Amino acid sequence: MAQATDSSSNGGSELTSTHYEGTEKLLEVWFGPVQGGTKKDTHDLRNIPRDNLIDKILTPVRCEIVSVSSNEDQTAYVLSESSMFISKRRFILKTCGTTTLLKAIEPLMKLAKDFCEYKVLDIFYSRKNFFRPELQDTPHRTFDNEVAYLDSLFEGGAAYVLGRVNGECWYLYTLDCPSAVMEPDQTLEISFFLCTIRCSLCASI
């Protein structure tokens, strides 16, 4: 897991602390056949070869596959930085730490077109506010930067903030258009957030 190290000087002595960002970034992309597609038997995201998933998507994001499990509905991957789920039309990627999740989108779109004759129908990107946003890599240091990056890839994007903009909040980006996803889409997610414990408290434990 990638960790960030922050050093500062205090009274002539250097204080070094290691921080791991537990807040997860979540990407969900729905696909559908491109107009004029002729190979209906290829319309399945699971047709994308695993080597391409690793080289084109996971390597730029900076995470690795730990284990794989699959059934007739989807293939689930445990990653070094969380998890990935791939079904016929839906792609879900969750990562934490200093991963660059949004860098998965462009290669994913190309792979979906090349191997599945698919195009993006809808997209959802969300995350909680980071504990240490300054340690994130581009474009994840601010939500404004993330929105600008997504707007460069999609038309009709809509960005939202749920909660206090100067406190705990949740960010969401999606496409502002009538949903082309007609099948049921219900997901139960339970998240645990780790809070920073002061060094003085750690020392006393």
Backbone as a printed PyTorch tensor [residue, N CA C, xyz], in Angstrom:
tensor([[[  0.8270,  -1.1920,   0.0000],
         [  0.0000,   0.0000,   0.0000],
         [  0.8640,   1.2460,   0.0000]],

        [[  0.4810,   2.1950,  -0.7940],
         [  1.2520,   3.4210,  -0.8910],
         [  0.9880,   4.3010,   0.3160]],

        [[  2.0470,   4.7910,   0.9310],
         [  1.9300,   5.6790,   2.0670],
         [  2.6110,   6.9870,   1.7650]],

        [[  2.1650,   8.0460,   2.4230],
         [  2.7550,   9.3620,   2.2320],
         [  3.4860,   9.7650,   3.5030]],

        [[  4.6720,  10.3390,   3.3410],
         [  5.4560,  10.7740,   4.4810],
         [  5.5730,  12.2810,   4.4850]],

        [[  5.2860,  12.9020,   5.6250],
         [  5.3090,  14.3460,   5.7610],
         [  6.3160,  14.7210,   6.8310]],

        [[  7.2880,  15.5610,   6.5100],
         [  8.3160,  15.9670,   7.4610],
         [  8.2350,  17.4550,   7.7080]],

        [[  8.4290,  17.8770,   8.9630],
         [  8.4390,  19.2930,   9.3020],
         [  9.3980,  19.5190,  10.4530]],

        [[  9.8450,  20.7610,  10.5940],
         [ 10.8030,  21.0990,  11.6370],
         [ 10.0840,  21.7650,  12.7920]],

        [[ 10.4240,  21.3640,  14.0270],
         [  9.7840,  21.9010,  15.2180],
         [ 10.8270,  22.0270,  16.3130]],

        [[ 11.2550,  23.2760,  16.6020],
         [ 12.2340,  23.5090,  17.6550],
         [ 13.5660,  22.8760,  17.3690]],

        [[ 13.9690,  22.8390,  16.0960],
         [ 15.2730,  22.2930,  15.7300],
         [ 15.2690,  20.7990,  15.5130]],

        [[ 14.1600,  20.1300,  15.8340],
         [ 14.0850,  18.6880,  15.6300],
         [ 13.0830,  18.3870,  14.5300]],

        [[ 13.3250,  17.3320,  13.7610],
         [ 12.4670,  16.9850,  12.6450],
         [ 11.4230,  15.9750,  13.0800]],

        [[ 10.1540,  16.3050,  12.8260],
         [  9.0470,  15.4170,  13.1600],
         [  8.5440,  14.7630,  11.8840]],

        [[  8.6280,  13.4670,  11.8340],
         [  8.1870,  12.7330,  10.6540],
         [  6.9990,  11.8700,  11.0100]],

        [[  5.9240,  12.0030,  10.2640],
         [  4.7250,  11.2030,  10.4960],
         [  4.3210,  10.5150,   9.2090]],

        [[  3.8510,   9.3020,   9.3230],
         [  3.4150,   8.5330,   8.1630],
         [  1.8990,   8.4560,   8.1760]],

        [[  1.3060,   8.8490,   7.0590],
         [ -0.1610,   8.8960,   6.9670],
         [ -0.6360,   8.0140,   5.8390]],

        [[ -1.6580,   7.1990,   6.1180],
         [ -2.3110,   6.4320,   5.0610],
         [ -3.7490,   6.9190,   4.9300]],

        [[ -4.1370,   7.2940,   3.7040],
         [ -5.4760,   7.8350,   3.4650],
         [ -6.4710,   6.6850,   3.3070]],

        [[ -7.3120,   6.4950,   4.3240],
         [ -8.2790,   5.4110,   4.2910],
         [ -9.5400,   5.7250,   3.5190]],

        [[ -9.7660,   7.0040,   3.2070],
         [-10.9660,   7.3890,   2.4660],
         [-10.9540,   6.7670,   1.0710]],

        [[-12.0500,   6.1040,   0.7040],
         [-12.1160,   5.4250,  -0.5870],
         [-12.6840,   6.3190,  -1.6810]],

        [[-12.1150,   6.1610,  -2.8550],
         [-12.6630,   6.7590,  -4.0660],
         [-13.4790,   5.6720,  -4.7660]],

        [[-14.6700,   6.0070,  -5.2300],
         [-15.5470,   5.0190,  -5.8430],
         [-15.9400,   5.4510,  -7.2530]],

        [[-15.7100,   4.5730,  -8.2120],
         [-16.0700,   4.8260,  -9.6020],
         [-17.0090,   3.7280, -10.0770]],

        [[-18.1520,   4.1210, -10.6360],
         [-19.1030,   3.1740, -11.2190],
         [-19.4620,   3.6580, -12.6190]],

        [[-19.2600,   2.8010, -13.6060],
         [-19.5140,   3.1690, -15.0000],
         [-20.4390,   2.1360, -15.6290]],

        [[-21.5110,   2.6340, -16.2540],
         [-22.4460,   1.7800, -16.9850],
         [-22.2070,   1.9360, -18.4900]],

        [[-22.2610,   0.8190, -19.2010],
         [-21.9960,   0.8110, -20.6370],
         [-23.1840,   0.2500, -21.4110]],

        [[-23.2260,   0.5740, -22.6970],
         [-24.2110,   0.0180, -23.6240],
         [-23.6020,  -0.0780, -25.0050]],

        [[-24.2090,  -0.8550, -25.9090],
         [-23.6450,  -1.0600, -27.2490],
         [-23.5530,   0.2420, -28.0460]],

        [[-22.4770,   0.3790, -28.7990],
         [-22.3420,   1.5270, -29.6970],
         [-23.3080,   1.3640, -30.8570]],

        [[-23.7080,   2.4940, -31.4390],
         [-24.6190,   2.4410, -32.5810],
         [-23.9190,   1.8200, -33.7790]],

        [[-24.5810,   0.8700, -34.4100],
         [-23.9930,   0.2230, -35.5720],
         [-23.1240,  -0.9710, -35.2420]],

        [[-23.0590,  -1.3490, -33.9400],
         [-22.2630,  -2.5110, -33.5660],
         [-22.8160,  -3.7780, -34.1890]],

        [[-21.9540,  -4.6840, -34.5560],
         [-22.3850,  -5.8860, -35.2770],
         [-22.1240,  -7.1850, -34.5180]],

        [[-21.3240,  -7.1340, -33.4550],
         [-20.9450,  -8.3670, -32.7590],
         [-21.6020,  -8.4140, -31.3810]],

        [[-22.8890,  -8.8380, -31.3570],
         [-23.6290,  -8.8510, -30.1070],
         [-23.0330,  -9.8140, -29.0800]],

        [[-22.3430, -10.8480, -29.5230],
         [-21.7660, -11.8100, -28.5930],
         [-20.5880, -11.2370, -27.8270]],

        [[-20.1050, -10.0590, -28.2360],
         [-18.9830,  -9.4340, -27.5290],
         [-19.4520,  -8.4270, -26.4920]],

        [[-20.7680,  -8.1880, -26.3720],
         [-21.2940,  -7.1560, -25.4870],
         [-21.2500,  -7.6010, -24.0270]],

        [[-20.0410,  -7.6520, -23.4790],
         [-19.8440,  -8.0630, -22.0890],
         [-18.4720,  -7.5650, -21.6480]],

        [[-18.4480,  -6.7580, -20.5880],
         [-17.1760,  -6.2060, -20.1020],
         [-16.2030,  -7.2900, -19.6550]],

        [[-16.7110,  -8.4610, -19.3440],
         [-15.8340,  -9.5470, -18.9090],
         [-15.0420, -10.1480, -20.0700]],

        [[-15.3240,  -9.6730, -21.2940],
         [-14.5210, -10.0900, -22.4510],
         [-13.1720,  -9.3760, -22.5140]],

        [[-13.0170,  -8.3190, -21.7170],
         [-11.7280,  -7.6180, -21.6850],
         [-10.6880,  -8.5300, -21.0430]],

        [[ -9.5920,  -8.8410, -21.7310],
         [ -8.5750,  -9.7390, -21.1650],
         [ -7.9920,  -9.1890, -19.8650]],

        [[ -7.7010, -10.1010, -18.9700],
         [ -7.1650,  -9.7070, -17.6590],
         [ -5.8550,  -8.9370, -17.7930]],

        [[ -4.9960,  -9.3430, -18.7100],
         [ -3.7200,  -8.6370, -18.8920],
         [ -3.9550,  -7.1740, -19.2530]],

        [[ -4.9900,  -6.9040, -20.0420],
         [ -5.3050,  -5.5250, -20.4110],
         [ -5.8380,  -4.7440, -19.2200]],

        [[ -6.6270,  -5.3990, -18.3710],
         [ -7.1070,  -4.7410, -17.1580],
         [ -5.9370,  -4.2960, -16.2900]],

        [[ -4.9340,  -5.1660, -16.1830],
         [ -3.7790,  -4.8590, -15.3380],
         [ -2.9270,  -3.7570, -15.9670]],

        [[ -2.5490,  -3.9460, -17.2310],
         [ -1.6220,  -3.0170, -17.8840],
         [ -2.2370,  -1.6510, -18.1470]],

        [[ -3.4810,  -1.6320, -18.6220],
         [ -4.0900,  -0.3800, -19.0750],
         [ -4.8720,   0.3570, -17.9880]],

        [[ -5.3760,  -0.3610, -16.9850],
         [ -6.2220,   0.2760, -15.9790],
         [ -5.5650,   0.3000, -14.5980]],

        [[ -5.2130,  -0.8640, -14.0790],
         [ -4.7340,  -0.9290, -12.6980],
         [ -3.3330,  -0.3520, -12.5180]],

        [[ -2.4750,  -0.5310, -13.5100],
         [ -1.1230,   0.0270, -13.3870],
         [ -1.1320,   1.5510, -13.3020]],

        [[ -1.8620,   2.2730, -14.1670],
         [ -1.9320,   3.7380, -14.0190],
         [ -2.5770,   4.1820, -12.7060]],

        [[ -3.5180,   3.3790, -12.2110],
         [ -4.1860,   3.7180, -10.9460],
         [ -3.2810,   3.4300,  -9.7530]],

        [[ -2.3260,   2.5180,  -9.9370],
         [ -1.3480,   2.1290,  -8.9250],
         [ -1.9340,   1.1700,  -7.8880]],

        [[ -2.4840,   0.0680,  -8.3810],
         [ -2.8970,  -1.0080,  -7.4900],
         [ -2.7640,  -2.3420,  -8.2310]],

        [[ -2.8120,  -3.4360,  -7.4800],
         [ -2.5730,  -4.7540,  -8.0400],
         [ -3.6830,  -5.7150,  -7.6360]],

        [[ -3.8580,  -6.7730,  -8.4270],
         [ -4.8310,  -7.8030,  -8.1140],
         [ -4.2470,  -8.7670,  -7.0830]],

        [[ -5.0200,  -9.0150,  -6.0200],
         [ -4.6140,  -9.9550,  -4.9760],
         [ -5.3060, -11.3010,  -5.1680]],

        [[ -6.6110, -11.2800,  -5.4430],
         [ -7.3540, -12.5120,  -5.6680],
         [ -8.5750, -12.2260,  -6.5350]],

        [[ -9.1480, -13.3070,  -7.1170],
         [-10.2790, -13.1760,  -8.0300],
         [-11.3230, -14.2250,  -7.6880]],

        [[-12.5970, -13.8180,  -7.7580],
         [-13.7160, -14.7400,  -7.5780],
         [-14.8070, -14.3640,  -8.5770]],

        [[-15.4850, -15.3450,  -9.1550],
         [-16.4970, -15.0240, -10.1640],
         [-17.6620, -15.9950, -10.1170]],

        [[-18.8150, -15.5300, -10.6150],
         [-19.9800, -16.3740, -10.8280],
         [-20.6180, -15.9500, -12.1430]],

        [[-21.8340, -16.3770, -12.4010],
         [-22.4560, -16.0770, -13.6930],
         [-22.8210, -14.6060, -13.8430]],

        [[-22.8770, -13.8740, -12.7220],
         [-23.2960, -12.4760, -12.7740],
         [-22.1430, -11.4880, -12.8570]],

        [[-21.0260, -11.7680, -12.1620],
         [-19.9350, -10.8100, -12.1550],
         [-18.6320, -11.4670, -11.7220]],

        [[-17.5460, -10.7310, -11.9730],
         [-16.2210, -11.1300, -11.5020],
         [-15.7620, -10.1060, -10.4860]],

        [[-15.3320, -10.5790,  -9.3170],
         [-14.9120,  -9.6990,  -8.2270],
         [-13.4170,  -9.8600,  -7.9920]],

        [[-12.7400,  -8.7220,  -7.8490],
         [-11.2990,  -8.7070,  -7.6240],
         [-10.9950,  -8.0460,  -6.2860]],

        [[-10.2060,  -8.7130,  -5.4590],
         [ -9.6280,  -8.0620,  -4.2910],
         [ -8.3350,  -7.4130,  -4.7370]],

        [[ -8.2060,  -6.1020,  -4.4880],
         [ -7.0290,  -5.3580,  -4.9230],
         [ -6.1560,  -4.9770,  -3.7400]],

        [[ -4.9370,  -4.6110,  -4.0390],
         [ -4.0300,  -4.1500,  -2.9860],
         [ -4.5400,  -2.8820,  -2.3320]],

        [[ -5.3940,  -2.1330,  -3.0450],
         [ -5.9300,  -0.8830,  -2.5100],
         [ -7.4600,  -0.8830,  -2.4880]],

        [[ -8.0930,  -2.0290,  -2.3650],
         [ -9.5340,  -2.1790,  -2.1780],
         [-10.0950,  -3.2310,  -3.1240]],

        [[-10.9840,  -2.8590,  -4.1050],
         [-11.6830,  -3.9020,  -4.8460],
         [-12.1690,  -3.4040,  -6.2090]],

        [[-12.5100,  -4.3790,  -7.0810],
         [-13.0270,  -4.0900,  -8.4150],
         [-14.0690,  -5.1430,  -8.7620]],

        [[-15.1810,  -4.6990,  -9.3780],
         [-16.2600,  -5.6090,  -9.7500],
         [-16.6390,  -5.3580, -11.2130]],

        [[-16.7100,  -6.4330, -11.9920],
         [-17.0270,  -6.3060, -13.4030],
         [-18.1660,  -7.2570, -13.7430]],

        [[-19.2520,  -6.7160, -14.2810],
         [-20.3630,  -7.5190, -14.7670],
         [-20.5460,  -7.2410, -16.2590]],

        [[-21.6560,  -7.6570, -16.8120],
         [-21.8430,  -7.5410, -18.2560],
         [-21.7620,  -6.0960, -18.7290]],

        [[-22.4220,  -5.1800, -18.0160],
         [-22.4920,  -3.7840, -18.4610],
         [-21.9440,  -2.7900, -17.4490]],

        [[-21.5990,  -3.2420, -16.2550],
         [-21.1950,  -2.3080, -15.2010],
         [-19.7800,  -2.5930, -14.7140]],

        [[-19.0370,  -1.5120, -14.5120],
         [-17.6670,  -1.5780, -13.9970],
         [-17.6090,  -0.7660, -12.7160]],

        [[-17.1260,  -1.3800, -11.6310],
         [-16.9860,  -0.6890, -10.3400],
         [-15.5430,  -0.8330,  -9.8680]],

        [[-14.9390,   0.2890,  -9.5060],
         [-13.5750,   0.2940,  -8.9850],
         [-13.5310,   1.1530,  -7.7280]],

        [[-13.0270,   0.5750,  -6.6420],
         [-12.8830,   1.2860,  -5.3710],
         [-11.4160,   1.2300,  -4.9640]],

        [[-10.8410,   2.3940,  -4.6680],
         [ -9.4500,   2.4250,  -4.2270],
         [ -9.2910,   3.4480,  -3.1090]],

        [[ -8.2230,   3.2910,  -2.3440],
         [ -7.9320,   4.2460,  -1.2780],
         [ -6.4520,   4.6260,  -1.3600]],

        [[ -5.9140,   5.1820,  -0.2800],
         [ -4.5270,   5.6250,  -0.3170],
         [ -4.3450,   6.7950,  -1.2730]],

        [[ -3.2150,   6.8030,  -1.9690],
         [ -2.9250,   7.8730,  -2.9290],
         [ -3.0540,   7.3680,  -4.3650]],

        [[ -3.9460,   6.4200,  -4.5720],
         [ -4.2020,   5.9210,  -5.9160],
         [ -4.8250,   7.0100,  -6.7880]],

        [[ -4.6570,   6.8740,  -8.0920],
         [ -5.1920,   7.8550,  -9.0490],
         [ -6.3430,   7.2100,  -9.8160]],

        [[ -7.4500,   7.0300,  -9.1240],
         [ -8.5960,   6.2900,  -9.6400],
         [ -9.1030,   6.8000, -10.9790]],

        [[ -9.2070,   8.1200, -11.1320],
         [ -9.7990,   8.6820, -12.3470],
         [ -8.9810,   8.3940, -13.5970]],

        [[ -7.7240,   8.0320, -13.4350],
         [ -6.9030,   7.7010, -14.5960],
         [ -7.2960,   6.3580, -15.2210]],

        [[ -8.2470,   5.6670, -14.5800],
         [ -8.7380,   4.4100, -15.1490],
         [ -9.7650,   4.6470, -16.2410]],

        [[-10.3770,   5.8260, -16.2880],
         [-11.5480,   6.0240, -17.1380],
         [-11.2140,   5.9700, -18.6270]],

        [[-10.2320,   6.7410, -19.0650],
         [ -9.9210,   6.7750, -20.5020],
         [ -9.5250,   5.4050, -21.0560]],

        [[ -8.5910,   4.6880, -20.4070],
         [ -8.2710,   3.3510, -20.9370],
         [ -9.4460,   2.3810, -20.8350]],

        [[-10.2850,   2.5240, -19.8070],
         [-11.4620,   1.6740, -19.6880],
         [-12.4140,   1.9000, -20.8580]],

        [[-12.6370,   3.1540, -21.2240],
         [-13.5170,   3.4660, -22.3490],
         [-12.9840,   2.8620, -23.6430]],

        [[-11.6870,   2.9250, -23.8470],
         [-11.0900,   2.3740, -25.0700],
         [-11.1900,   0.8460, -25.0880]],

        [[-10.9060,   0.2150, -23.9560],
         [-10.9950,  -1.2400, -23.8900],
         [-12.4330,  -1.7120, -24.1040]],

        [[-13.3870,  -0.9880, -23.5160],
         [-14.7940,  -1.3520, -23.6670],
         [-15.2340,  -1.2290, -25.1270]],

        [[-14.7150,  -0.2370, -25.8200],
         [-15.0550,  -0.0670, -27.2420],
         [-14.3940,  -1.1420, -28.0950]],

        [[-13.1090,  -1.4180, -27.8230],
         [-12.3630,  -2.3560, -28.6590],
         [-12.8220,  -3.8020, -28.4790]],

        [[-13.0880,  -4.2050, -27.2330],
         [-13.3960,  -5.6050, -26.9690],
         [-14.8880,  -5.9020, -26.8360]],

        [[-15.7090,  -4.8590, -26.5760],
         [-17.1230,  -5.0990, -26.2950],
         [-18.0670,  -4.3030, -27.1810]],

        [[-17.5370,  -3.4410, -28.0270],
         [-18.3530,  -2.5100, -28.8140],
         [-19.2940,  -1.7070, -27.9100]],

        [[-18.7200,  -1.2150, -26.8070],
         [-19.4850,  -0.4880, -25.8040],
         [-19.1300,   1.0000, -25.7900]],

        [[-20.0840,   1.7990, -25.3350],
         [-19.8680,   3.2150, -25.0340],
         [-20.4190,   3.4960, -23.6330]],

        [[-19.9910,   4.5940, -23.0250],
         [-20.4500,   4.9560, -21.6810],
         [-21.8860,   5.4900, -21.7460]],

        [[-22.7380,   4.9460, -20.8830],
         [-24.1040,   5.4490, -20.7560],
         [-24.2590,   6.3580, -19.5420]],

        [[-23.5960,   6.0100, -18.4520],
         [-23.6840,   6.8090, -17.2310],
         [-22.4520,   6.5460, -16.3810]],

        [[-22.1430,   7.5010, -15.5250],
         [-20.9620,   7.3880, -14.6680],
         [-21.2600,   7.9990, -13.3130]],

        [[-20.7160,   7.3870, -12.2780],
         [-20.8430,   7.9100, -10.9200],
         [-19.4640,   7.8710, -10.2710]],

        [[-19.0100,   9.0180,  -9.8220],
         [-17.7590,   9.0900,  -9.0510],
         [-18.0770,   9.7630,  -7.7320]],

        [[-17.6470,   9.1570,  -6.6350],
         [-17.9400,   9.7510,  -5.3290],
         [-16.8370,   9.4230,  -4.3290]],

        [[-16.7570,  10.2470,  -3.3150],
         [-15.8210,  10.0240,  -2.2080],
         [-16.1620,  10.9610,  -1.0620]],

        [[-15.7010,  10.5930,   0.1190],
         [-15.7480,  11.4730,   1.2690],
         [-14.5810,  12.4550,   1.1740]],

        [[-14.6460,  13.5440,   1.9330],
         [-13.5030,  14.4650,   1.9600],
         [-12.2850,  13.7580,   2.5580]],

        [[-11.1080,  14.0550,   2.0110],
         [ -9.8720,  13.4270,   2.4730],
         [ -9.4170,  14.0210,   3.8040]],

        [[ -8.6940,  13.2090,   4.5800],
         [ -8.0620,  13.7160,   5.7900],
         [ -6.8460,  14.5770,   5.4420]],

        [[ -6.0660,  14.1500,   4.4330],
         [ -4.8750,  14.8910,   4.0180],
         [ -4.9010,  15.0520,   2.4970]],

        [[ -5.7330,  15.9440,   1.9730],
         [ -5.8500,  16.0960,   0.5180],
         [ -4.5650,  16.5430,  -0.1570]],

        [[ -3.7050,  17.2620,   0.5690],
         [ -2.4690,  17.7620,  -0.0190],
         [ -1.4980,  16.6350,  -0.3810]],

        [[ -1.7340,  15.4290,   0.1510],
         [ -0.8600,  14.3050,  -0.1470],
         [ -1.3350,  13.4940,  -1.3550]],

        [[ -2.4920,  13.8420,  -1.8950],
         [ -3.0120,  13.1430,  -3.0740],
         [ -2.2850,  13.6150,  -4.3370]],

        [[ -2.3160,  12.7700,  -5.3550],
         [ -1.7200,  13.1200,  -6.6420],
         [ -2.7980,  13.6530,  -7.5860]],

        [[ -2.3710,  14.3760,  -8.6030],
         [ -3.2690,  14.9360,  -9.6090],
         [ -4.0800,  13.8210, -10.2620]],

        [[ -5.3930,  13.9800, -10.4260],
         [ -6.1760,  15.2020, -10.1990],
         [ -6.9710,  15.1890,  -8.8900]],

        [[ -6.5040,  14.4440,  -7.8760],
         [ -7.3400,  14.1770,  -6.7000],
         [ -7.1230,  15.1130,  -5.5100]],

        [[ -6.3280,  16.1470,  -5.6580],
         [ -6.0730,  17.0010,  -4.5000],
         [ -7.2810,  17.8410,  -4.0960]],

        [[ -8.1030,  18.2140,  -5.0780],
         [ -9.3300,  18.9520,  -4.7780],
         [-10.4600,  18.3860,  -5.6310]],

        [[-11.6880,  18.5410,  -5.1460],
         [-12.8300,  18.0750,  -5.9280],
         [-12.9980,  18.9210,  -7.1800]],

        [[-12.6510,  20.2040,  -7.1120],
         [-12.7170,  21.0610,  -8.3010],
         [-11.8300,  20.5010,  -9.4120]],

        [[-10.6400,  20.0350,  -9.0450],
         [ -9.7420,  19.4550, -10.0390],
         [-10.3080,  18.1570, -10.6120]],

        [[-10.9240,  17.3660,  -9.7560],
         [-11.5310,  16.1210, -10.2180],
         [-12.6800,  16.4050, -11.1940]],

        [[-13.4990,  17.4110, -10.8590],
         [-14.6090,  17.7840, -11.7340],
         [-14.0920,  18.2750, -13.0760]],

        [[-13.0500,  19.0900, -13.0630],
         [-12.4780,  19.6000, -14.3040],
         [-11.9600,  18.4490, -15.1690]],

        [[-11.3480,  17.4740, -14.5350],
         [-10.8350,  16.3180, -15.2780],
         [-11.9840,  15.5230, -15.8890]],

        [[-13.0330,  15.2740, -15.1140],
         [-14.1860,  14.5260, -15.6130],
         [-14.9170,  15.2940, -16.7080]],

        [[-15.0250,  16.6190, -16.5410],
         [-15.6780,  17.4400, -17.5690],
         [-14.9170,  17.4010, -18.8870]],

        [[-13.6080,  17.1540, -18.8270],
         [-12.8260,  17.0610, -20.0650],
         [-13.0970,  15.7590, -20.8110]],

        [[-13.7170,  14.7860, -20.1190],
         [-14.0060,  13.4940, -20.7320],
         [-15.4660,  13.3310, -21.1280]],

        [[-16.3700,  14.0330, -20.4160],
         [-17.7990,  13.8280, -20.6210],
         [-18.5240,  15.1640, -20.7760]],

        [[-19.6110,  15.1270, -21.5230],
         [-20.4940,  16.2790, -21.6410],
         [-21.6850,  16.0840, -20.7000]],

        [[-22.1780,  17.1850, -20.1420],
         [-23.3580,  17.1100, -19.2850],
         [-23.0740,  16.5790, -17.9020]],

        [[-21.8590,  16.7870, -17.3970],
         [-21.5380,  16.3430, -16.0510],
         [-22.1590,  17.2390, -14.9910]],

        [[-22.5070,  16.6690, -13.8390],
         [-23.0810,  17.4240, -12.7230],
         [-22.3570,  17.0450, -11.4470]],

        [[-21.9080,  18.0450, -10.7000],
         [-21.1510,  17.8250,  -9.4740],
         [-21.9520,  18.2860,  -8.2680]],

        [[-21.8850,  17.5130,  -7.1700],
         [-22.6530,  17.8180,  -5.9670],
         [-21.7800,  17.6370,  -4.7310]],

        [[-22.1330,  18.3840,  -3.6750],
         [-21.4890,  18.2330,  -2.3720],
         [-22.5940,  18.0050,  -1.3470]],

        [[-22.5240,  16.9130,  -0.6170],
         [-23.4920,  16.5970,   0.4240],
         [-22.8250,  16.7850,   1.7800]],

        [[-23.3600,  17.7050,   2.5880],
         [-22.7570,  17.9690,   3.8880],
         [-22.1210,  19.3400,   3.9550]],

        [[-21.2680,  19.5550,   4.9430],
         [-20.6310,  20.8550,   5.1610],
         [-19.3980,  21.0050,   4.2880]],

        [[-19.3410,  22.0610,   3.5050],
         [-18.1900,  22.2720,   2.6350],
         [-16.9360,  22.5970,   3.4350]],

        [[-17.0960,  23.0470,   4.6950],
         [-15.9420,  23.3250,   5.5510],
         [-15.8040,  22.2670,   6.6450]],

        [[-16.3670,  21.0930,   6.4070],
         [-16.2780,  20.0090,   7.3900],
         [-16.4470,  18.6630,   6.7100]],

        [[-17.0920,  17.7260,   7.4070],
         [-17.3200,  16.4080,   6.8450],
         [-18.3430,  16.5010,   5.7090]],

        [[-18.0010,  15.9510,   4.5500],
         [-18.9190,  16.0150,   3.4110],
         [-18.6520,  14.8650,   2.4610]],

        [[-19.5510,  14.7140,   1.4950],
         [-19.4290,  13.6690,   0.4790],
         [-19.5720,  14.3170,  -0.8870]],

        [[-18.6430,  13.9780,  -1.7910],
         [-18.6530,  14.5430,  -3.1370],
         [-19.2130,  13.5170,  -4.1230]],

        [[-19.9480,  14.0220,  -5.1110],
         [-20.5430,  13.1540,  -6.1200],
         [-20.4860,  13.8220,  -7.4850]],

        [[-20.1130,  13.0470,  -8.4870],
         [-20.1400,  13.5010,  -9.8840],
         [-20.8920,  12.4560, -10.6960]],

        [[-21.8350,  12.9130, -11.5260],
         [-22.5730,  12.0210, -12.3990],
         [-22.9440,  12.7730, -13.6640]],

        [[-23.6240,  12.1100, -14.5730],
         [-24.0340,  12.7520, -15.8140],
         [-25.4570,  13.2750, -15.6670]],

        [[-25.6640,  14.5220, -16.0590],
         [-26.9690,  15.1750, -15.9370],
         [-27.7800,  14.9140, -17.1950]],

        [[-28.2710,  13.6730, -17.2910],
         [-29.0460,  13.2890, -18.4640],
         [-29.9920,  12.1750, -18.0660]],

        [[-31.0970,  11.9870, -18.8140],
         [-32.0080,  10.8750, -18.5140],
         [-31.2410,   9.5620, -18.5120]],

        [[-31.4180,   8.7860, -17.4740],
         [-30.6500,   7.5520, -17.3440],
         [-30.9870,   6.5700, -18.4500]],

        [[-29.9410,   6.0390, -19.0660],
         [-30.1290,   5.0090, -20.0850],
         [-30.0340,   3.6200, -19.4780]],

        [[-29.8320,   3.5670, -18.1570],
         [-29.7200,   2.2970, -17.4560],
         [-31.1000,   1.9170, -16.9460]],

        [[-31.7210,   0.9170, -17.5570],
         [-33.0980,   0.5590, -17.2460],
         [-33.2020,  -0.5860, -16.2430]],

        [[-32.1320,  -1.3470, -16.0420],
         [-32.2100,  -2.4810, -15.1410],
         [-32.0450,  -2.0290, -13.6880]],

        [[-32.5400,  -2.8290, -12.7170],
         [-32.4310,  -2.4530, -11.2990],
         [-30.9730,  -2.2420, -10.9010]],

        [[-30.7500,  -1.2070, -10.0980],
         [-29.3870,  -0.8770,  -9.6540],
         [-29.4430,  -0.5130,  -8.1820]],

        [[-29.2930,  -1.5130,  -7.3230],
         [-29.3320,  -1.2950,  -5.8890],
         [-28.0870,  -1.8840,  -5.2740]],

        [[-27.3750,  -1.0760,  -4.4850],
         [-26.1350,  -1.5060,  -3.8660],
         [-26.1380,  -1.1260,  -2.3920]],

        [[-25.7670,  -2.0570,  -1.5370],
         [-25.6050,  -1.7850,  -0.1120],
         [-24.1220,  -1.6890,   0.1820]],

        [[-23.7100,  -0.5670,   0.7280],
         [-22.2980,  -0.3580,   1.0240],
         [-22.1370,   0.0650,   2.4730]],

        [[-21.2410,  -0.6120,   3.1790],
         [-20.9290,  -0.2740,   4.5660],
         [-19.4700,   0.1610,   4.6040]],

        [[-19.2300,   1.3990,   5.0320],
         [-17.8730,   1.9360,   5.0420],
         [-17.4450,   2.2340,   6.4740]],

        [[-16.1860,   1.9870,   6.7590],
         [-15.6070,   2.3110,   8.0480],
         [-14.5150,   3.3550,   7.8250]],

        [[-14.5720,   4.4390,   8.5710],
         [-13.5940,   5.5050,   8.4300],
         [-12.6860,   5.5260,   9.6600]],

        [[-11.3840,   5.5360,   9.4020],
         [-10.4050,   5.5730,  10.4800],
         [-10.0140,   7.0130,  10.7660]],

        [[-10.0870,   7.4020,  12.0130],
         [ -9.7160,   8.7550,  12.4100],
         [ -8.2800,   8.7700,  12.9220]],

        [[ -7.6180,   9.8960,  12.7450],
         [ -6.2410,  10.0470,  13.1810],
         [ -6.1790,  10.1240,  14.7000]],

        [[ -5.2640,   9.3800,  15.3160],
         [ -5.0530,   9.4060,  16.7610],
         [ -3.7520,  10.1480,  17.0310]],

        [[ -3.7980,  11.0860,  17.9170],
         [ -2.6070,  11.8910,  18.2210],
         [ -1.4760,  10.9960,  18.7200]],

        [[ -0.2650,  11.3890,  18.3500],
         [  0.9150,  10.6030,  18.7230],
         [  1.0100,  10.4200,  20.2380]],

        [[  0.6190,  11.4450,  20.9900],
         [  0.6900,  11.3740,  22.4420],
         [ -0.2230,  10.2890,  22.9850]],

        [[ -1.3830,  10.1000,  22.3420],
         [ -2.3020,   9.0600,  22.7590],
         [ -1.7720,   7.6810,  22.3790]],

        [[ -1.1800,   7.6110,  21.1800],
         [ -0.6030,   6.3370,  20.7370],
         [  0.4850,   5.8650,  21.7000]],

        [[  1.2990,   6.8090,  22.1470],
         [  2.4140,   6.4750,  23.0370],
         [  1.9290,   5.9540,  24.3830]],

        [[  0.7280,   6.3710,  24.7660],
         [  0.2240,   5.9620,  26.0870],
         [ -0.4860,   4.6200,  26.0620]],

        [[ -0.7330,   4.1040,  24.8430],
         [ -1.4450,   2.8260,  24.7420],
         [ -0.4850,   1.6540,  24.9810]]])
